[in-house]
């Protein structure tokens, strides 16, 4: 059971990674840029953001993939 869980989660996370990054560059949403262009040109975020589009987030996509597999294996 443990080996199956590791294998399925690993496959799901790997499978989720490519569409996540494809969507990032298809949507190309840059919230910092959007805020500066549409709301406040002088706005500075508290935390530096990465130089890639921020939507969709890789952590959320991969966590969702892992959660789906683990729920399927273990139930709610």
mmCIF file of the N, C-alpha and C atoms, coordinates in Angstrom:
data_MODEL
# 
_entry.id   MODEL 
# 
loop_
_atom_site.group_PDB 
_atom_site.id 
_atom_site.type_symbol 
_atom_site.label_atom_id 
_atom_site.label_alt_id 
_atom_site.label_comp_id 
_atom_site.label_asym_id 
_atom_site.label_entity_id 
_atom_site.label_seq_id 
_atom_site.pdbx_PDB_ins_code 
_atom_site.Cartn_x 
_atom_site.Cartn_y 
_atom_site.Cartn_z 
_atom_site.occupancy 
_atom_site.B_iso_or_equiv 
_atom_site.pdbx_formal_charge 
_atom_site.auth_seq_id 
_atom_site.auth_comp_id 
_atom_site.auth_asym_id 
_atom_site.auth_atom_id 
_atom_site.pdbx_PDB_model_num 
ATOM 1   N N  . UNK A 1 1  ? 0.824   -1.194 0.000   1.00 0.00 ? 1  UNK A N  1 
ATOM 2   C CA . UNK A 1 1  ? 0.000   0.000  0.000   1.00 0.00 ? 1  UNK A CA 1 
ATOM 3   C C  . UNK A 1 1  ? 0.868   1.257  0.000   1.00 0.00 ? 1  UNK A C  1 
ATOM 4   N N  . UNK A 1 2  ? 1.929   1.292  0.791   1.00 0.00 ? 2  UNK A N  1 
ATOM 5   C CA . UNK A 1 2  ? 2.798   2.470  0.857   1.00 0.00 ? 2  UNK A CA 1 
ATOM 6   C C  . UNK A 1 2  ? 3.500   2.705  -0.472  1.00 0.00 ? 2  UNK A C  1 
ATOM 7   N N  . UNK A 1 3  ? 4.022   1.651  -1.073  1.00 0.00 ? 3  UNK A N  1 
ATOM 8   C CA . UNK A 1 3  ? 4.718   1.786  -2.353  1.00 0.00 ? 3  UNK A CA 1 
ATOM 9   C C  . UNK A 1 3  ? 3.752   2.294  -3.428  1.00 0.00 ? 3  UNK A C  1 
ATOM 10  N N  . UNK A 1 4  ? 2.525   1.802  -3.410  1.00 0.00 ? 4  UNK A N  1 
ATOM 11  C CA . UNK A 1 4  ? 1.529   2.264  -4.382  1.00 0.00 ? 4  UNK A CA 1 
ATOM 12  C C  . UNK A 1 4  ? 1.217   3.743  -4.164  1.00 0.00 ? 4  UNK A C  1 
ATOM 13  N N  . UNK A 1 5  ? 1.088   4.151  -2.921  1.00 0.00 ? 5  UNK A N  1 
ATOM 14  C CA . UNK A 1 5  ? 0.806   5.558  -2.620  1.00 0.00 ? 5  UNK A CA 1 
ATOM 15  C C  . UNK A 1 5  ? 1.948   6.448  -3.115  1.00 0.00 ? 5  UNK A C  1 
ATOM 16  N N  . UNK A 1 6  ? 3.194   6.078  -2.821  1.00 0.00 ? 6  UNK A N  1 
ATOM 17  C CA . UNK A 1 6  ? 4.340   6.858  -3.293  1.00 0.00 ? 6  UNK A CA 1 
ATOM 18  C C  . UNK A 1 6  ? 4.349   6.941  -4.823  1.00 0.00 ? 6  UNK A C  1 
ATOM 19  N N  . UNK A 1 7  ? 4.128   5.822  -5.469  1.00 0.00 ? 7  UNK A N  1 
ATOM 20  C CA . UNK A 1 7  ? 4.162   5.793  -6.932  1.00 0.00 ? 7  UNK A CA 1 
ATOM 21  C C  . UNK A 1 7  ? 3.049   6.646  -7.534  1.00 0.00 ? 7  UNK A C  1 
ATOM 22  N N  . UNK A 1 8  ? 1.835   6.491  -7.025  1.00 0.00 ? 8  UNK A N  1 
ATOM 23  C CA . UNK A 1 8  ? 0.708   7.246  -7.586  1.00 0.00 ? 8  UNK A CA 1 
ATOM 24  C C  . UNK A 1 8  ? 0.825   8.738  -7.317  1.00 0.00 ? 8  UNK A C  1 
ATOM 25  N N  . UNK A 1 9  ? 1.260   9.111  -6.125  1.00 0.00 ? 9  UNK A N  1 
ATOM 26  C CA . UNK A 1 9  ? 1.441   10.541 -5.816  1.00 0.00 ? 9  UNK A CA 1 
ATOM 27  C C  . UNK A 1 9  ? 2.557   11.112 -6.694  1.00 0.00 ? 9  UNK A C  1 
ATOM 28  N N  . UNK A 1 10 ? 3.629   10.384 -6.846  1.00 0.00 ? 10 UNK A N  1 
ATOM 29  C CA . UNK A 1 10 ? 4.728   10.852 -7.700  1.00 0.00 ? 10 UNK A CA 1 
ATOM 30  C C  . UNK A 1 10 ? 4.295   11.061 -9.137  1.00 0.00 ? 10 UNK A C  1 
ATOM 31  N N  . UNK A 1 11 ? 3.532   10.117 -9.660  1.00 0.00 ? 11 UNK A N  1 
ATOM 32  C CA . UNK A 1 11 ? 3.025   10.250 -11.035 1.00 0.00 ? 11 UNK A CA 1 
ATOM 33  C C  . UNK A 1 11 ? 2.052   11.420 -11.159 1.00 0.00 ? 11 UNK A C  1 
ATOM 34  N N  . UNK A 1 12 ? 1.179   11.567 -10.182 1.00 0.00 ? 12 UNK A N  1 
ATOM 35  C CA . UNK A 1 12 ? 0.195   12.651 -10.228 1.00 0.00 ? 12 UNK A CA 1 
ATOM 36  C C  . UNK A 1 12 ? 0.869   14.014 -10.165 1.00 0.00 ? 12 UNK A C  1 
ATOM 37  N N  . UNK A 1 13 ? 1.844   14.158 -9.298  1.00 0.00 ? 13 UNK A N  1 
ATOM 38  C CA . UNK A 1 13 ? 2.557   15.434 -9.160  1.00 0.00 ? 13 UNK A CA 1 
ATOM 39  C C  . UNK A 1 13 ? 3.323   15.745 -10.457 1.00 0.00 ? 13 UNK A C  1 
ATOM 40  N N  . UNK A 1 14 ? 3.963   14.733 -11.021 1.00 0.00 ? 14 UNK A N  1 
ATOM 41  C CA . UNK A 1 14 ? 4.689   14.935 -12.278 1.00 0.00 ? 14 UNK A CA 1 
ATOM 42  C C  . UNK A 1 14 ? 3.735   15.293 -13.411 1.00 0.00 ? 14 UNK A C  1 
ATOM 43  N N  . UNK A 1 15 ? 2.589   14.621 -13.462 1.00 0.00 ? 15 UNK A N  1 
ATOM 44  C CA . UNK A 1 15 ? 1.597   14.911 -14.502 1.00 0.00 ? 15 UNK A CA 1 
ATOM 45  C C  . UNK A 1 15 ? 0.976   16.292 -14.329 1.00 0.00 ? 15 UNK A C  1 
ATOM 46  N N  . UNK A 1 16 ? 0.871   16.775 -13.112 1.00 0.00 ? 16 UNK A N  1 
ATOM 47  C CA . UNK A 1 16 ? 0.262   18.081 -12.853 1.00 0.00 ? 16 UNK A CA 1 
ATOM 48  C C  . UNK A 1 16 ? 1.209   19.226 -13.180 1.00 0.00 ? 16 UNK A C  1 
ATOM 49  N N  . UNK A 1 17 ? 2.504   18.976 -13.136 1.00 0.00 ? 17 UNK A N  1 
ATOM 50  C CA . UNK A 1 17 ? 3.496   20.036 -13.296 1.00 0.00 ? 17 UNK A CA 1 
ATOM 51  C C  . UNK A 1 17 ? 3.448   20.688 -14.685 1.00 0.00 ? 17 UNK A C  1 
ATOM 52  N N  . UNK A 1 18 ? 3.403   19.880 -15.740 1.00 0.00 ? 18 UNK A N  1 
ATOM 53  C CA . UNK A 1 18 ? 3.412   20.431 -17.103 1.00 0.00 ? 18 UNK A CA 1 
ATOM 54  C C  . UNK A 1 18 ? 2.193   21.293 -17.413 1.00 0.00 ? 18 UNK A C  1 
ATOM 55  N N  . UNK A 1 19 ? 0.964   20.820 -17.142 1.00 0.00 ? 19 UNK A N  1 
ATOM 56  C CA . UNK A 1 19 ? -0.186  21.690 -17.418 1.00 0.00 ? 19 UNK A CA 1 
ATOM 57  C C  . UNK A 1 19 ? -0.200  22.957 -16.565 1.00 0.00 ? 19 UNK A C  1 
ATOM 58  N N  . UNK A 1 20 ? 0.352   22.875 -15.357 1.00 0.00 ? 20 UNK A N  1 
ATOM 59  C CA . UNK A 1 20 ? 0.437   24.067 -14.502 1.00 0.00 ? 20 UNK A CA 1 
ATOM 60  C C  . UNK A 1 20 ? 1.268   25.140 -15.183 1.00 0.00 ? 20 UNK A C  1 
ATOM 61  N N  . UNK A 1 21 ? 2.438   24.773 -15.646 1.00 0.00 ? 21 UNK A N  1 
ATOM 62  C CA . UNK A 1 21 ? 3.313   25.763 -16.284 1.00 0.00 ? 21 UNK A CA 1 
ATOM 63  C C  . UNK A 1 21 ? 2.793   26.178 -17.651 1.00 0.00 ? 21 UNK A C  1 
ATOM 64  N N  . UNK A 1 22 ? 2.130   25.278 -18.349 1.00 0.00 ? 22 UNK A N  1 
ATOM 65  C CA . UNK A 1 22 ? 1.508   25.662 -19.619 1.00 0.00 ? 22 UNK A CA 1 
ATOM 66  C C  . UNK A 1 22 ? 0.457   26.742 -19.374 1.00 0.00 ? 22 UNK A C  1 
ATOM 67  N N  . UNK A 1 23 ? -0.362  26.558 -18.341 1.00 0.00 ? 23 UNK A N  1 
ATOM 68  C CA . UNK A 1 23 ? -1.402  27.528 -18.010 1.00 0.00 ? 23 UNK A CA 1 
ATOM 69  C C  . UNK A 1 23 ? -0.797  28.851 -17.567 1.00 0.00 ? 23 UNK A C  1 
ATOM 70  N N  . UNK A 1 24 ? 0.297   28.796 -16.806 1.00 0.00 ? 24 UNK A N  1 
ATOM 71  C CA . UNK A 1 24 ? 0.962   30.032 -16.377 1.00 0.00 ? 24 UNK A CA 1 
ATOM 72  C C  . UNK A 1 24 ? 1.251   30.932 -17.571 1.00 0.00 ? 24 UNK A C  1 
ATOM 73  N N  . UNK A 1 25 ? 1.813   30.366 -18.622 1.00 0.00 ? 25 UNK A N  1 
ATOM 74  C CA . UNK A 1 25 ? 2.212   31.177 -19.761 1.00 0.00 ? 25 UNK A CA 1 
ATOM 75  C C  . UNK A 1 25 ? 1.090   31.394 -20.765 1.00 0.00 ? 25 UNK A C  1 
ATOM 76  N N  . UNK A 1 26 ? 0.040   30.602 -20.689 1.00 0.00 ? 26 UNK A N  1 
ATOM 77  C CA . UNK A 1 26 ? -1.135  30.839 -21.532 1.00 0.00 ? 26 UNK A CA 1 
ATOM 78  C C  . UNK A 1 26 ? -1.939  32.016 -20.986 1.00 0.00 ? 26 UNK A C  1 
ATOM 79  N N  . UNK A 1 27 ? -2.149  32.036 -19.675 1.00 0.00 ? 27 UNK A N  1 
ATOM 80  C CA . UNK A 1 27 ? -2.911  33.104 -19.027 1.00 0.00 ? 27 UNK A CA 1 
ATOM 81  C C  . UNK A 1 27 ? -2.018  34.337 -18.829 1.00 0.00 ? 27 UNK A C  1 
ATOM 82  N N  . UNK A 1 28 ? -0.752  34.112 -18.437 1.00 0.00 ? 28 UNK A N  1 
ATOM 83  C CA . UNK A 1 28 ? 0.256   35.157 -18.249 1.00 0.00 ? 28 UNK A CA 1 
ATOM 84  C C  . UNK A 1 28 ? -0.220  36.271 -17.314 1.00 0.00 ? 28 UNK A C  1 
ATOM 85  N N  . UNK A 1 29 ? -0.733  35.893 -16.167 1.00 0.00 ? 29 UNK A N  1 
ATOM 86  C CA . UNK A 1 29 ? -1.221  36.850 -15.183 1.00 0.00 ? 29 UNK A CA 1 
ATOM 87  C C  . UNK A 1 29 ? -0.093  37.278 -14.258 1.00 0.00 ? 29 UNK A C  1 
ATOM 88  N N  . UNK A 1 30 ? 0.186   38.546 -14.238 1.00 0.00 ? 30 UNK A N  1 
ATOM 89  C CA . UNK A 1 30 ? 1.211   39.114 -13.366 1.00 0.00 ? 30 UNK A CA 1 
ATOM 90  C C  . UNK A 1 30 ? 0.542   40.124 -12.446 1.00 0.00 ? 30 UNK A C  1 
ATOM 91  N N  . UNK A 1 31 ? 0.100   39.705 -11.263 1.00 0.00 ? 31 UNK A N  1 
ATOM 92  C CA . UNK A 1 31 ? -0.645  40.608 -10.377 1.00 0.00 ? 31 UNK A CA 1 
ATOM 93  C C  . UNK A 1 31 ? 0.083   41.898 -10.030 1.00 0.00 ? 31 UNK A C  1 
ATOM 94  N N  . UNK A 1 32 ? 1.385   41.849 -9.802  1.00 0.00 ? 32 UNK A N  1 
ATOM 95  C CA . UNK A 1 32 ? 2.107   43.072 -9.453  1.00 0.00 ? 32 UNK A CA 1 
ATOM 96  C C  . UNK A 1 32 ? 2.007   44.065 -10.611 1.00 0.00 ? 32 UNK A C  1 
ATOM 97  N N  . UNK A 1 33 ? 2.224   43.591 -11.815 1.00 0.00 ? 33 UNK A N  1 
ATOM 98  C CA . UNK A 1 33 ? 2.119   44.448 -12.997 1.00 0.00 ? 33 UNK A CA 1 
ATOM 99  C C  . UNK A 1 33 ? 0.705   44.976 -13.157 1.00 0.00 ? 33 UNK A C  1 
ATOM 100 N N  . UNK A 1 34 ? -0.292  44.118 -12.960 1.00 0.00 ? 34 UNK A N  1 
ATOM 101 C CA . UNK A 1 34 ? -1.693  44.544 -13.084 1.00 0.00 ? 34 UNK A CA 1 
ATOM 102 C C  . UNK A 1 34 ? -2.049  45.617 -12.070 1.00 0.00 ? 34 UNK A C  1 
ATOM 103 N N  . UNK A 1 35 ? -1.596  45.449 -10.844 1.00 0.00 ? 35 UNK A N  1 
ATOM 104 C CA . UNK A 1 35 ? -1.884  46.441 -9.800  1.00 0.00 ? 35 UNK A CA 1 
ATOM 105 C C  . UNK A 1 35 ? -1.230  47.776 -10.151 1.00 0.00 ? 35 UNK A C  1 
ATOM 106 N N  . UNK A 1 36 ? 0.016   47.722 -10.601 1.00 0.00 ? 36 UNK A N  1 
ATOM 107 C CA . UNK A 1 36 ? 0.712   48.967 -10.952 1.00 0.00 ? 36 UNK A CA 1 
ATOM 108 C C  . UNK A 1 36 ? 0.072   49.663 -12.153 1.00 0.00 ? 36 UNK A C  1 
ATOM 109 N N  . UNK A 1 37 ? -0.426  48.891 -13.120 1.00 0.00 ? 37 UNK A N  1 
ATOM 110 C CA . UNK A 1 37 ? -1.025  49.487 -14.314 1.00 0.00 ? 37 UNK A CA 1 
ATOM 111 C C  . UNK A 1 37 ? -2.432  50.009 -14.062 1.00 0.00 ? 37 UNK A C  1 
ATOM 112 N N  . UNK A 1 38 ? -3.206  49.332 -13.208 1.00 0.00 ? 38 UNK A N  1 
ATOM 113 C CA . UNK A 1 38 ? -4.622  49.643 -13.079 1.00 0.00 ? 38 UNK A CA 1 
ATOM 114 C C  . UNK A 1 38 ? -5.045  50.306 -11.773 1.00 0.00 ? 38 UNK A C  1 
ATOM 115 N N  . UNK A 1 39 ? -4.226  50.197 -10.724 1.00 0.00 ? 39 UNK A N  1 
ATOM 116 C CA . UNK A 1 39 ? -4.667  50.702 -9.423  1.00 0.00 ? 39 UNK A CA 1 
ATOM 117 C C  . UNK A 1 39 ? -3.714  51.764 -8.874  1.00 0.00 ? 39 UNK A C  1 
ATOM 118 N N  . UNK A 1 40 ? -2.458  51.387 -8.669  1.00 0.00 ? 40 UNK A N  1 
ATOM 119 C CA . UNK A 1 40 ? -1.509  52.299 -8.031  1.00 0.00 ? 40 UNK A CA 1 
ATOM 120 C C  . UNK A 1 40 ? -0.116  52.113 -8.633  1.00 0.00 ? 40 UNK A C  1 
ATOM 121 N N  . UNK A 1 41 ? 0.343   53.046 -9.463  1.00 0.00 ? 41 UNK A N  1 
ATOM 122 C CA . UNK A 1 41 ? 1.646   52.901 -10.113 1.00 0.00 ? 41 UNK A CA 1 
ATOM 123 C C  . UNK A 1 41 ? 2.816   52.814 -9.140  1.00 0.00 ? 41 UNK A C  1 
ATOM 124 N N  . UNK A 1 42 ? 2.675   53.327 -7.936  1.00 0.00 ? 42 UNK A N  1 
ATOM 125 C CA . UNK A 1 42 ? 3.761   53.300 -6.965  1.00 0.00 ? 42 UNK A CA 1 
ATOM 126 C C  . UNK A 1 42 ? 3.719   52.137 -6.000  1.00 0.00 ? 42 UNK A C  1 
ATOM 127 N N  . UNK A 1 43 ? 2.778   51.200 -6.199  1.00 0.00 ? 43 UNK A N  1 
ATOM 128 C CA . UNK A 1 43 ? 2.612   50.090 -5.253  1.00 0.00 ? 43 UNK A CA 1 
ATOM 129 C C  . UNK A 1 43 ? 3.824   49.170 -5.282  1.00 0.00 ? 43 UNK A C  1 
ATOM 130 N N  . UNK A 1 44 ? 4.283   48.794 -4.088  1.00 0.00 ? 44 UNK A N  1 
ATOM 131 C CA . UNK A 1 44 ? 5.407   47.868 -3.940  1.00 0.00 ? 44 UNK A CA 1 
ATOM 132 C C  . UNK A 1 44 ? 4.950   46.728 -3.032  1.00 0.00 ? 44 UNK A C  1 
ATOM 133 N N  . UNK A 1 45 ? 5.081   45.466 -3.479  1.00 0.00 ? 45 UNK A N  1 
ATOM 134 C CA . UNK A 1 45 ? 4.673   44.343 -2.633  1.00 0.00 ? 45 UNK A CA 1 
ATOM 135 C C  . UNK A 1 45 ? 5.603   44.179 -1.435  1.00 0.00 ? 45 UNK A C  1 
ATOM 136 N N  . UNK A 1 46 ? 5.076   43.600 -0.355  1.00 0.00 ? 46 UNK A N  1 
ATOM 137 C CA . UNK A 1 46 ? 5.883   43.341 0.828   1.00 0.00 ? 46 UNK A CA 1 
ATOM 138 C C  . UNK A 1 46 ? 6.921   42.247 0.578   1.00 0.00 ? 46 UNK A C  1 
ATOM 139 N N  . UNK A 1 47 ? 6.549   41.289 -0.259  1.00 0.00 ? 47 UNK A N  1 
ATOM 140 C CA . UNK A 1 47 ? 7.416   40.156 -0.558  1.00 0.00 ? 47 UNK A CA 1 
ATOM 141 C C  . UNK A 1 47 ? 7.734   40.172 -2.053  1.00 0.00 ? 47 UNK A C  1 
ATOM 142 N N  . UNK A 1 48 ? 8.983   39.952 -2.396  1.00 0.00 ? 48 UNK A N  1 
ATOM 143 C CA . UNK A 1 48 ? 9.382   39.913 -3.803  1.00 0.00 ? 48 UNK A CA 1 
ATOM 144 C C  . UNK A 1 48 ? 8.736   38.708 -4.479  1.00 0.00 ? 48 UNK A C  1 
ATOM 145 N N  . UNK A 1 49 ? 8.207   38.920 -5.659  1.00 0.00 ? 49 UNK A N  1 
ATOM 146 C CA . UNK A 1 49 ? 7.570   37.822 -6.392  1.00 0.00 ? 49 UNK A CA 1 
ATOM 147 C C  . UNK A 1 49 ? 8.536   37.257 -7.424  1.00 0.00 ? 49 UNK A C  1 
ATOM 148 N N  . UNK A 1 50 ? 8.255   36.041 -7.852  1.00 0.00 ? 50 UNK A N  1 
ATOM 149 C CA . UNK A 1 50 ? 9.101   35.374 -8.823  1.00 0.00 ? 50 UNK A CA 1 
ATOM 150 C C  . UNK A 1 50 ? 8.935   36.017 -10.201 1.00 0.00 ? 50 UNK A C  1 
ATOM 151 N N  . UNK A 1 51 ? 9.909   35.838 -11.097 1.00 0.00 ? 51 UNK A N  1 
ATOM 152 C CA . UNK A 1 51 ? 9.844   36.456 -12.410 1.00 0.00 ? 51 UNK A CA 1 
ATOM 153 C C  . UNK A 1 51 ? 9.007   35.661 -13.414 1.00 0.00 ? 51 UNK A C  1 
ATOM 154 N N  . UNK A 1 52 ? 8.148   34.787 -12.961 1.00 0.00 ? 52 UNK A N  1 
ATOM 155 C CA . UNK A 1 52 ? 7.259   34.029 -13.842 1.00 0.00 ? 52 UNK A CA 1 
ATOM 156 C C  . UNK A 1 52 ? 5.821   34.398 -13.509 1.00 0.00 ? 52 UNK A C  1 
ATOM 157 N N  . UNK A 1 53 ? 4.889   34.108 -14.418 1.00 0.00 ? 53 UNK A N  1 
ATOM 158 C CA . UNK A 1 53 ? 3.485   34.386 -14.101 1.00 0.00 ? 53 UNK A CA 1 
ATOM 159 C C  . UNK A 1 53 ? 3.074   33.706 -12.799 1.00 0.00 ? 53 UNK A C  1 
ATOM 160 N N  . UNK A 1 54 ? 2.199   34.350 -12.057 1.00 0.00 ? 54 UNK A N  1 
ATOM 161 C CA . UNK A 1 54 ? 1.871   33.877 -10.709 1.00 0.00 ? 54 UNK A CA 1 
ATOM 162 C C  . UNK A 1 54 ? 0.636   32.985 -10.651 1.00 0.00 ? 54 UNK A C  1 
ATOM 163 N N  . UNK A 1 55 ? -0.099  32.870 -11.740 1.00 0.00 ? 55 UNK A N  1 
ATOM 164 C CA . UNK A 1 55 ? -1.274  32.015 -11.778 1.00 0.00 ? 55 UNK A CA 1 
ATOM 165 C C  . UNK A 1 55 ? -1.047  31.000 -12.877 1.00 0.00 ? 55 UNK A C  1 
ATOM 166 N N  . UNK A 1 56 ? -1.213  29.790 -12.670 1.00 0.00 ? 56 UNK A N  1 
ATOM 167 C CA . UNK A 1 56 ? -1.595  29.050 -11.477 1.00 0.00 ? 56 UNK A CA 1 
ATOM 168 C C  . UNK A 1 56 ? -0.368  28.791 -10.607 1.00 0.00 ? 56 UNK A C  1 
ATOM 169 N N  . UNK A 1 57 ? -0.598  28.569 -9.325  1.00 0.00 ? 57 UNK A N  1 
ATOM 170 C CA . UNK A 1 57 ? 0.545   28.330 -8.456  1.00 0.00 ? 57 UNK A CA 1 
ATOM 171 C C  . UNK A 1 57 ? 0.940   26.859 -8.491  1.00 0.00 ? 57 UNK A C  1 
ATOM 172 N N  . UNK A 1 58 ? 2.227   26.625 -8.636  1.00 0.00 ? 58 UNK A N  1 
ATOM 173 C CA . UNK A 1 58 ? 2.733   25.257 -8.696  1.00 0.00 ? 58 UNK A CA 1 
ATOM 174 C C  . UNK A 1 58 ? 2.442   24.465 -7.437  1.00 0.00 ? 58 UNK A C  1 
ATOM 175 N N  . UNK A 1 59 ? 2.591   25.122 -6.273  1.00 0.00 ? 59 UNK A N  1 
ATOM 176 C CA . UNK A 1 59 ? 2.346   24.418 -5.009  1.00 0.00 ? 59 UNK A CA 1 
ATOM 177 C C  . UNK A 1 59 ? 0.883   23.980 -4.897  1.00 0.00 ? 59 UNK A C  1 
ATOM 178 N N  . UNK A 1 60 ? -0.028  24.849 -5.278  1.00 0.00 ? 60 UNK A N  1 
ATOM 179 C CA . UNK A 1 60 ? -1.449  24.507 -5.177  1.00 0.00 ? 60 UNK A CA 1 
ATOM 180 C C  . UNK A 1 60 ? -1.819  23.386 -6.137  1.00 0.00 ? 60 UNK A C  1 
ATOM 181 N N  . UNK A 1 61 ? -1.299  23.439 -7.342  1.00 0.00 ? 61 UNK A N  1 
ATOM 182 C CA . UNK A 1 61 ? -1.611  22.400 -8.334  1.00 0.00 ? 61 UNK A CA 1 
ATOM 183 C C  . UNK A 1 61 ? -1.066  21.055 -7.881  1.00 0.00 ? 61 UNK A C  1 
ATOM 184 N N  . UNK A 1 62 ? 0.174   21.029 -7.422  1.00 0.00 ? 62 UNK A N  1 
ATOM 185 C CA . UNK A 1 62 ? 0.761   19.763 -7.001  1.00 0.00 ? 62 UNK A CA 1 
ATOM 186 C C  . UNK A 1 62 ? 0.131   19.241 -5.718  1.00 0.00 ? 62 UNK A C  1 
ATOM 187 N N  . UNK A 1 63 ? -0.216  20.130 -4.805  1.00 0.00 ? 63 UNK A N  1 
ATOM 188 C CA . UNK A 1 63 ? -0.899  19.698 -3.576  1.00 0.00 ? 63 UNK A CA 1 
ATOM 189 C C  . UNK A 1 63 ? -2.270  19.124 -3.892  1.00 0.00 ? 63 UNK A C  1 
ATOM 190 N N  . UNK A 1 64 ? -2.956  19.748 -4.837  1.00 0.00 ? 64 UNK A N  1 
ATOM 191 C CA . UNK A 1 64 ? -4.266  19.238 -5.254  1.00 0.00 ? 64 UNK A CA 1 
ATOM 192 C C  . UNK A 1 64 ? -4.169  17.860 -5.889  1.00 0.00 ? 64 UNK A C  1 
ATOM 193 N N  . UNK A 1 65 ? -3.142  17.662 -6.711  1.00 0.00 ? 65 UNK A N  1 
ATOM 194 C CA . UNK A 1 65 ? -2.939  16.351 -7.334  1.00 0.00 ? 65 UNK A CA 1 
ATOM 195 C C  . UNK A 1 65 ? -2.649  15.292 -6.280  1.00 0.00 ? 65 UNK A C  1 
ATOM 196 N N  . UNK A 1 66 ? -1.778  15.614 -5.333  1.00 0.00 ? 66 UNK A N  1 
ATOM 197 C CA . UNK A 1 66 ? -1.453  14.663 -4.262  1.00 0.00 ? 66 UNK A CA 1 
ATOM 198 C C  . UNK A 1 66 ? -2.674  14.375 -3.394  1.00 0.00 ? 66 UNK A C  1 
ATOM 199 N N  . UNK A 1 67 ? -3.436  15.410 -3.072  1.00 0.00 ? 67 UNK A N  1 
ATOM 200 C CA . UNK A 1 67 ? -4.634  15.223 -2.241  1.00 0.00 ? 67 UNK A CA 1 
ATOM 201 C C  . UNK A 1 67 ? -5.660  14.345 -2.936  1.00 0.00 ? 67 UNK A C  1 
ATOM 202 N N  . UNK A 1 68 ? -5.810  14.524 -4.235  1.00 0.00 ? 68 UNK A N  1 
ATOM 203 C CA . UNK A 1 68 ? -6.765  13.704 -4.986  1.00 0.00 ? 68 UNK A CA 1 
ATOM 204 C C  . UNK A 1 68 ? -6.379  12.234 -4.921  1.00 0.00 ? 68 UNK A C  1 
ATOM 205 N N  . UNK A 1 69 ? -5.116  11.932 -5.118  1.00 0.00 ? 69 UNK A N  1 
ATOM 206 C CA . UNK A 1 69 ? -4.650  10.531 -5.082  1.00 0.00 ? 69 UNK A CA 1 
ATOM 207 C C  . UNK A 1 69 ? -4.776  9.956  -3.669  1.00 0.00 ? 69 UNK A C  1 
ATOM 208 N N  . UNK A 1 70 ? -4.351  10.722 -2.664  1.00 0.00 ? 70 UNK A N  1 
ATOM 209 C CA . UNK A 1 70 ? -4.413  10.205 -1.301  1.00 0.00 ? 70 UNK A CA 1 
ATOM 210 C C  . UNK A 1 70 ? -5.858  10.010 -0.839  1.00 0.00 ? 70 UNK A C  1 
ATOM 211 N N  . UNK A 1 71 ? -6.754  10.882 -1.259  1.00 0.00 ? 71 UNK A N  1 
ATOM 212 C CA . UNK A 1 71 ? -8.182  10.707 -0.937  1.00 0.00 ? 71 UNK A CA 1 
ATOM 213 C C  . UNK A 1 71 ? -8.726  9.461  -1.628  1.00 0.00 ? 71 UNK A C  1 
ATOM 214 N N  . UNK A 1 72 ? -8.304  9.252  -2.869  1.00 0.00 ? 72 UNK A N  1 
ATOM 215 C CA . UNK A 1 72 ? -8.737  8.061  -3.591  1.00 0.00 ? 72 UNK A CA 1 
ATOM 216 C C  . UNK A 1 72 ? -8.245  6.787  -2.906  1.00 0.00 ? 72 UNK A C  1 
ATOM 217 N N  . UNK A 1 73 ? -7.030  6.820  -2.383  1.00 0.00 ? 73 UNK A N  1 
ATOM 218 C CA . UNK A 1 73 ? -6.468  5.636  -1.729  1.00 0.00 ? 73 UNK A CA 1 
ATOM 219 C C  . UNK A 1 73 ? -7.000  5.421  -0.313  1.00 0.00 ? 73 UNK A C  1 
ATOM 220 N N  . UNK A 1 74 ? -7.126  6.500  0.450   1.00 0.00 ? 74 UNK A N  1 
ATOM 221 C CA . UNK A 1 74 ? -7.467  6.384  1.869   1.00 0.00 ? 74 UNK A CA 1 
ATOM 222 C C  . UNK A 1 74 ? -8.889  6.792  2.202   1.00 0.00 ? 74 UNK A C  1 
ATOM 223 N N  . UNK A 1 75 ? -9.561  7.478  1.289   1.00 0.00 ? 75 UNK A N  1 
ATOM 224 C CA . UNK A 1 75 ? -10.909 7.961  1.578   1.00 0.00 ? 75 UNK A CA 1 
ATOM 225 C C  . UNK A 1 75 ? -10.866 9.302  2.276   1.00 0.00 ? 75 UNK A C  1 
ATOM 226 N N  . UNK A 1 76 ? -12.032 9.839  2.510   1.00 0.00 ? 76 UNK A N  1 
ATOM 227 C CA . UNK A 1 76 ? -12.127 11.143 3.191   1.00 0.00 ? 76 UNK A CA 1 
ATOM 228 C C  . UNK A 1 76 ? -11.583 11.004 4.597   1.00 0.00 ? 76 UNK A C  1 
# 
